[in-house]
Every structure is written in C-alpha cells, then in structure tokens.
Amino acid sequence: MISYASAAEDKEARREVILEAALALFLEDTRRLPTVAAVASRSKLAKGTIYIYFDSKEQIFASLLIRELRAFIAFVTRYFENARGDGPEIVAEFVAQYVSYVRDHPSLMWLDSMGYAMLEPNLTDAQALDLNLQFAEALEDAGRAMDAVLGLPQGEGVELLIRSFALTRGLWQLVDIPQSVRTNPSFASHPFARMDFGRDLARALTQYWRGAWEMSPRPDAPDAGGS
C-alpha cells in the first residue's frame, strides 16, 4: 500500500512540475503555446517523459486551463459559503472580489482565450468532454452555494455565473490588445485603447447583477443569523 501511494504521489508531483514549467513558459509569451520540447527543457525532463503524462501540448494547456478554472470556481464557492449580510451587500462584495481575483490571476483569462480557438480543436472528443465536464461540475457546486445564500430558485446561481463568466471572457478579449497597438498614435484615441479591464468589468458586472437581482423571482435571502 505504501509503495503504491508513493508511486502515485511521485507521478502527481512530476505532472505538477510539467504544468508549472508550461505555465512559466506561456506567461513569457501569451500569444502562442510553447512546444513540448520547450516544456521538457524547462522542466528538466526528457521529451519522451512529457508524453507519458500528456498526449500533446494542447492537452498540457487544457489541463492548466481546467486547473485555473477550478481554482476560480473554488474561490466563488468559498465566498458564497461564508457570505453574510443581505443580498445586495453580498452581491456588491462578490463583484469586488470577483474582479480582484481575475485581475490578480491573469493566466486564467489568457489560457481561457486560447481554449476555444487553439485547445479544444486539438483535443480528442474524450479530452474535450472531460475538460467541459470538470468545469460544469465545479460551476454547479458554486451555483448551489449561491442559491442557498441568496435565496435564489434552484439552478439560477449557476446561470448567473455562466453569464458573468461569458461577460468576463468577452470583455477580456476586447481589451487584451498588444501594447504596441494600444499606444500607436493612429489607435490610441479609439475607445478600445482607453478601456481598463478591471474598471470596466466591475461596472459591467455591477449592472448585470443589479438587474438580475431585481428581476429574480425569489423569496427574501436568509439573514446572517438564519438557520
């Protein structure tokens, strides 16, 4: 039993070394995926060893993406499991923390922007299904926590999260412009060049959640001392 456990732990530790090396390389140039050879070199492993753990560079980065997504959804779940106050207060603080999290973890959105165009088309059907199932399951956990603390109809929390993430993704892709383009004199006066991701995301989410809260057919949210 001990030897099996040790072998499994060693395998997981090596897998994490590969993922961390891949992430470090990606953050050096977020416009393209590094090669398997580059990941092997950075992780100080043979290229063939990488293929023991991952079928392709796309699978490496799909694994990184789901790791980032699950960490993000875990943050959302923890927030709502520990939230106190009335509904509008909880929502306002959530928007502030949501925006801070996304700004503090830029790898989440950089990897996500690669997902549709570069990752999923190069995964097998089974790998793509696994990626989406893991994200969906994590979202459902967060949605249930939201439903409970905000007194929402069952399933509404996950719908709010899905739309919020879609809004975040779209705004990120609009704003993620190369600095050389953003500062070009012929473009610098354009509204896109003046957008600030954190500021504009906070405004957009506040407007969306305020409208969603007002329109939601729900009973009053339980207070902090409720059972």
C-alpha positions, 0 to 999 in steps of 0.5 A: 500500500505504501509503495503504491501511494508513493508511486502515485504521489511521485507521478502527481508531483512530476505532472505538477512540475510539467504544468508549472514549467508550461505555465512559466513558459506561456506567461513569457509569451501569451500569444502562442503555446510553447512546444513540448520540447520547450516544456521538457527543457524547462522542466528538466525532463526528457521529451519522451517523459512529457508524453507519458503524462500528456498526449500533446501540448494542447492537452498540457494547456487544457489541463492548466486551463481546467486547473485555473478554472477550478481554482476560480470556481473554488474561490466563488464557492468559498465566498458564497459559503461564508457570505453574510449580510443581505443580498445586495451587500453580498452581491456588491462584495462578490463583484469586488472580489470577483474582479480582484481575483481575475485581475490578480490571476491573469493566466486564467483569462489568457489560457481561457482565450486560447481554449476555444480557438487553439485547445479544444480543436486539438483535443480528442472528443474524450479530452474535450468532454472531460475538460467541459465536464470538470468545469460544469461540475465545479460551476454547479457546486458554486451555483448551489452555494449561491442559491442557498445564500441568496435565496435564489430558485434552484439552478439560477446561481449557476446561470448567473455565473455562466453569464458573468463568466461569458461577460468576463471572457468577452470583455477580456478579449476586447481589451487584451490588445498588444501594447504596441497597438494600444499606444500607436498614435493612429489607435490610441484615441479609439475607445478600445485603447482607453478601456481598463479591464478591471474598471470596466468589468466591475461596472459591467458586472455591477449592472448585470447583477443589479438587474438580475437581482431585481428581476429574480423571482425569489423569496427574501435571502436568509439573514446572517443569523438564519438557520 
